[in-house]
Amino acid sequence: MSLRRRLTLSLCTILVLFSINVGTHFWGSYARQESMLAYRSSVTAAQLSTDAAQLLENQRQQILVLETLRETTGDMLDGDELADAEADIASIDSKLTELGALTSEVTRPQYERLQQASRYLLDSWLAFYRNFNDPDFDSDIDDPLPFVETLEHLRQLEQRQAFIAAQRSTIIDRTIALTDRITVIGFVATIFLTALLGFYLLRYTKRSLKRLKRGTERIGMGDLDYRIADFDDRGELGDLAKAFNDMSDKMRRAIEDVRRAKDDADDANAAKSRFLANVSHELRTPLNAIIGYSEMLQDELEDPGEVDREQFRDDLEKIVRSGRQLLALINDILDLSKIETGKMTLHLETFAAGDILQQVCDAMTPMLRERNNQLYRPDWSQLPPLYADATRFRQIFLNLLSNACKFTRDGEVHLTAACYQKDGADWLRCTVRDTGIGMDAAQQARIFDAFVQAENAISANYGGTGLGLAICREYCTLMGGHISVRSTPGAGSEFTVELPVKVRESAPASA
């Protein structure tokens, strides 16, 4: 178990014990409060019962006196006396209602019987007062039974409430005593457990740190084979021990890493040399052609004989073609450098995609004738105008068609284009398919990397620097689209370019 878990467990245990103590304290406080409320309720109910009994007794005596006077003297009640009598009866009813508010579910039956008896008694008294001046009113006010029943029910309710209050007080007193004992036991247990956990954690931490110290001293003295083993902590201390062991391994492997770094540096120098060799070859070939044909033209001009104007024109075309090839290579290197540094910008304009594709196909005619390939292209007049970078668009398909022709001999090259909908926007999909040498999956995975070709032998057999497809991918990304490839060795390759018909102004500046 990790040190953090041990500390967390200890803290949680202490907090649980503390919570138990706090809960027990509040439980005891609540019990004391309930005991006090029960006592106050009992005292109030007893006082109300006594007051109600006294009022009933007084009212009974008053009614008996009035009944005697009514029969013997024939006195009459005036309005004030009747109002006072009604007020006294209302006071008795109010006392009984207050007593009902203090009644629990247990004493509810007794109170309902009291209420029924008192209602009958008070109604008969109220009728007596209101009909006192009526000589024809026959009163049974002398009957003591309703009064006796009411007092009896009142005493039963009082006795029942006193009994319940005593029981509740006993239960609460026991609860208070229990909570006090639990509080004391919990407090003592908390102190004991805190001391025990503190001692245990201190011993465990001290032992673990001592082992870590011994391990760092051994490793620091150069014993890189030493390991801090049998460490049972899976948390921070265990991670620290593992870190020391890993550090020892890394230090032991440092010499091997230095040796491998030397080998990697040699490989990097070799890769740089291959790239420089490829570039120098690509540069030297058009430069040699330019210099050679220029010298030939110079010799022809110095020849006093008549100049063969047709041959002169062919030589100039070869010089121009070699110069353009050299310029294209330099532009590719500069464009890739701009893209990688984030300085490449798009010049967005509206142009006819079909016209650009037609121009690219026308420019490929000499290369198609040289490799004896057939180019198949449909009618692109129905393609919608594009809002994009026309120069980058043209360069993408110049590179793709150039590669298709370069790696295909006596074969076919197909260029198709069509529009489609994606996510509510118009897109253009263009496909360049050839019947050339093709590529396997491993070669397809790296053809879009800069300065990398599918195989090292390709540069020797077909030429090139490995920049064309990398630039195509970067241009597609700049214009918000993408390029993909499908190929089968010996059966040709198919490159698919998908671009939005309207390139956003906020298109990314670099891939």
N, C-alpha and C positions, 0 to 999 in steps of 0.2 A: 504494500500500500504506500502511495506517495506521501511525502511530508504535507503537501497541501490538503490531501484527503484526511490525513490524521488530524491536522489542525481544524479543518472544517467539521469533522465528526465531533471533536472535543468541544468546539464552540457550540455546535448544535445541541449536544447533550446538556451543556451548561445552560443554554437558552431554554431548553425544554424544562429543566428543573426550575429555573427562574420563573418561567411561565406558569408552571404548576403552583409555585408559591404565590405568585401574584393572583392567579385564578382562585386559589384557596382563600386568599385574603379578601378578595371581592365577594366570594361566596359567603364567607363569614359575615362580612359587612351587610350583605343583602339579607342574610338570615336575621341579623340583629335588627335591621330595619323592619323586616316582616314581623318580628316579635313585638317591636314597639308599636307597629300599626295594629297588630292584633290586640294588644293591650289597650290601646286607645279606643279601638272599635268596641271592645268589650265594656270599657268604662262608659263610653258614650251611650251604648245600647242600654246599659243598666240605669244610667241617669234618665234616659228617655222613658224607659219602662216605669221608673218611679214617678216621674213627672206625669206621665199619662195616667197612671193609677190614681195619683192624687187628684188630678183634674176630674177624672171620672167619678171619684168619690164625692168631691165637692159639688159637682153638677148633680149627682144623684140626690144629695141632701137638699140642694136648692129646689129641685123639682118636687120632692116630697113635701116641702114646706109650702110651695106654691099650690100644690094640689089640695092640701088641707085648707088653705085660705080660700081657694076657689069654691070649695064645697060649703064652707061655714059662713064666709062673709060676702062672697060674691064680688070681690074686688076684680078690677080689670087691669090689663097690661097696657101701658102707653107705648108709643113708638120707640122711645129711647130704651126702655127696658127690653123690648123685643129685639132691638138691634144689638144690645149687650149680650143677650142670651145667644143669638146667632153667632156672634163673635166668639163666645166661649166654646160653642160646639165646633166652630171652624178651627179654633186653637187646638182642641183635642184631636181633630182629624189630621191637622198638620203634624202633631207629635207622632201619631201613628204612621203617617207617611214617611217621616224621617226615619222612624224605626225600620220601615220596610227597606229603605235605602241601605241600611246596614245589614240586611239579611242576606245570607249566602244560599247556595243551592241546597245545602243540607237542611237549613232551617226554613226553607221556603214553604213546606206544607203547614208548619205551625203558624207562620205568618198569614198564610191564606185563610186558615180557619179563624184567626184573630180578626182579620180584615172583614170577613163575612159577618161575624158576630157583632163587631163594632159598628159596621155599616147599618145593620138592622137596629141596634140600640140608638145610634145617633139620629137615624131617620125618625124613629118613634119620638125621641126627645124634641127634635126640630118640629115635628107635626104637633106636639103638645103645645109648644110655645106659640106657633102660628094660629092655632085654633083655641087658644086659652079664652079668648073673649066670646067664643061661640057657646051659648048655653046648651045647644043641642049636641055638642061634640062629646062623644062617649070615649073616655080615655081609659086604657088599661095600664097606665103608667105605674100602678101599684105593684104590678107583677115583677118580682125581683129576678126572675130566671134569666132574662137577657143580660142584665147587669152582671150577674154572677158568672154566666158563661164567658162574657167578655173578659172579666178579671182573671178567670181561670186560664183562658187561652193566652192572656198576657203573661201570667206567671210561667206557663209552660214554655213560651218562647224565650223568656228571660233565662230560665234554667237551662234550656237547650243551648242558647248562645254562650252562657257561662261555661258549660261543659265543653263545647267545641273550642272556645278560646283557651281553656286550660290544656286540652290535648295539643292544640297547635303550639302553645307556648312550650310545652314539654318537648315536642319534636324539634322545635327551633333551638331550644337550649341544648339538646343533644347534638344538633348539627353544628352549633357554635363550638361546642367542646371538641367535636371531631375535626373541624377545620383548624382549630388552634393546634391540635396534635399534629395534623398533616403539615401545617406551616412550619412547626418546629422541626419535624423530621426532614422535611424538604430542605430547610435551611442548613441543617447539619450535613445532610447528604451532599448538598451543593458544595459546601466547603471541603468536605472530604474528597469528593470526586475531582474538584478543581485542583487540589493539591496533588492527587494521584496522577492525573493527566499531565500536569505540568512537570512532575518528576519524570514520567515516562517519556514525554516528548523531549525533554532536556537530555536525557540519557541517549535516546535514539539519535538526535541531531548531533550530539557530540561524537558518538561512535562513527556516524556517516562522514562527518567532516574530517575526522582523523584519517579515515581511509582515503578520502579524496586528497588530503594533504600529502600522504605517503605516495600516492600515485603521481601527483604533479612533481614531487621531488625526484622520483625515479626517472620520469620522462624528461624533466629538466636537466638531469645529469647525462642524458644521451641514451638511456636504455629504451630505445624505441620499440622493442619487442614486449615491454611490460604492459599488462592490461589490468585495469581495475575490474576484477571479476567478483562474482558472488555478491552482487549489489542488489538487494531486494527492493529498493525504492524504484517505483515506476513513474515517479513524477519529476519534480524539478531537480532533485539531487541525482536521480537516475539519469535524467537527461544530461546533467553536468558530467557525470562519470562517462556516459556514452560520448559526449563531446570531447573529453580528454582522450578517450581511446581513438576516436576518429582523427583527432589532431595528431596522435602518434602515427596512425596509418598514413596520413597525408605527408607528414614530415619524412616518413620512410620512403614514400613514393616520390619525393621531391626530385631525387637524382634521376629516377626513371623519366619523370616529366621533362627534366632539362634535356635528357637525351632525345626524347621524342620531339621536343620543341625544335631541336637542331634538325631532325629529319623532316619535320613539317616545314621549316624554313627552306630546306633544300627543295622540297616539293613545290613550295610557293615560287622559288626562283625558277624552277623548271617550268611551272605553268606560265610565269611571266615571260620566260624565254620563248615558249611555244606561241604565246599571244603576239609577242613582238615579231617572231618569225613569220606568223601568218600575216600580220599587218604589213611588215616590210615586203613580203611577197606580193600582197595585194597592191601596195604602193609602187613597188618596183616594176610590176608588169605593165601598167599603163604608162609609167614614166619612160620605160625602155621603148615602148611603142612610140611615144611622143618624140623622144630624142632620135630614135632610128629613122622614123619617117621624115622628121624635120631635116636630118642630115641628107637623106635621099633627095628631098626637094631642093635642098641647097646645092647638092651636086648637079641636079638636073638644070637648075638655073644658071650654074657656071658653065654648063656644056654649051658650046657655041651652036649646036644643032637645034632643030625645031623642038619645042616642048610639046610632049604628049599631054594635051589638056585634059583628056578623059582620065588618064592615069594620074595626072596631077590632082584632079578633083577627088579621085578615090583615096589617094594618100591623105589629102586634107581631111576627108571625112573620117578616116581612121584616127587621125590626130585629134579631131574634135571629139570622137567617141571615147577615146582613151582619156582625154581631159575631163569629160563629163563623168566617166567612171571614177576617176581620181577624186573629182569634186564630190560625187555622191558618197564615196567612202569617208571623206573628211567631214561632210555634213552629218553622216550617221554618227560618227564619234562625237561631234559637237552637240548634236541633238540629244544623244544619250547622256552626255555630261550635264546639259541643261535640265533634263528631266530629273536626274538624281539629285541635283542641287536645288530643285524646286523653282527654277527660273523659266521654265517653259510656259509660254502663254498661248492661248488659242485666239485665232482671228476668225470670229464667227461671221458667216455671211450666208445668204441664200443662193443655192446653185442647183443645177440639174444633175442629179446623180448619174443618170444614163449617159449624159455627155462626158462626164469625167471617166466613167468606166470604158466608154468607147475610145477615148483618147489613150487610156492605159493600154487597151488591147492593140491599138495601132502602133504604139511605141514598142510593143513586144514582137512585132513582125520580124525584124532581123534575127532575133534570138530564136524565134520559132522555126524560121527557115534554116538556121544553122544546126539546130538539133533535130530537124525533120519531124516536128510535132504539129498536130492539128489543134487549133483553138476553136472551141464551140461556144457560141454566145447567143442568147436569145434577143428578142426585141425589148429594149428597155425604155421605150417611149412612154409607157404608162406609169413609170415610177414617179412618185411625187417629188417635188423639190425638197432638198434637205437644207436645214439651217445648222451648219456645222463649219468646221475648218476645211476648206476645199483642198488646201495644200497637203494637210495631214491625211485626208481621205485618199487623195491620189497616191501618196507615198505608201500607204498601207497595201494597196492592191498592186502597185509596182513591185514591192518586195515579194508579195505572195505569188504573183505570176512569174516573177523572175526565178524564185525558188522552184516553182512547178516546172518551168522549162529547163532549169539547170539539172534537176534530178530525173528528168524524163527524156528518153531518146526514142524516136520512132513511135511515139505514143500520142495520147490525147490529153488535152487540158480543157476543162469545162469551167466556165464562169457564169453563175446564175445569181439573180437578185429578185427579191420579192418583199412585199410589205405585209405586216401582220399586227394584231392588237395585243398589248400586254399591259395589264394594270390600268386600262383606260387610256393608254397612250399609243401612238403609232410608232412602229419600229421597222427598221430595214434589216433584212437578213441576206447577206451575200456569201456565196460558197464558191471556193476555188478547189476543184478536184482534178487530180492527175492520175496517170497510170504508171508512175515512176517506181523508184526502188522501195518506197515505203519505210516504215519504222516500227520497232517493237515498243512495248509499253515502257521499258526503261528509257529508251531514247526519247519518247514523247514527253516524259516527265521533266526533261531538262532542256528541251529545245528553245524554250522561251527565256532562258537565263542568258544574261549578257556575256559575250566573249566565250560562249560555250556552244559546241556543235554536237550533234547526236553521237558521232564517233570521231576520234582523232584522225582516222584515215580519210574522212570526208574532205578535210581541208586539203590534203595532198591530192586527192582524186578530182575534186570538184571546185576547190578554191573557196574563198569566203572567210569572213572573220567571226561569224556567229553573232552579228549585231542586228541583222534584218528582222528576225522574228521578235527579238526583245523590244525593238523599237515599235513594231506593230502592236504588241501587247500594251506598251505604254501609251501609244496614241489612242487606242480603243478605250483604255481606262480614263484618259484625259477627257474624252468626249462622252463619258457616261455609259459606254458599252463594254463589250468583252469579246474575246476571241478564244476558240477552242479547236481541237484537232482530233481527228480519228484516222487511224492508219493501220495497214496490215503489211508486214514485210513482203516485198515482191508484188504487191497488188496496188500500190499507190497510196496517196494521202488525200485527206479532205479537210480543209481549213474553213471554219465558219466564223464570220464576223457579224455581230449584231450591234447595231447602233440606233439610238433614238432618232426619229425624223427631225425633232427639234431639240438640239443640245441646249441644256440650261446654261444661263450665264454664270452660275455658281459651280460649274463643273470643276472637279478637283484638279489642282495644279500639278499634282504628282501622284504616282501610283503608290 
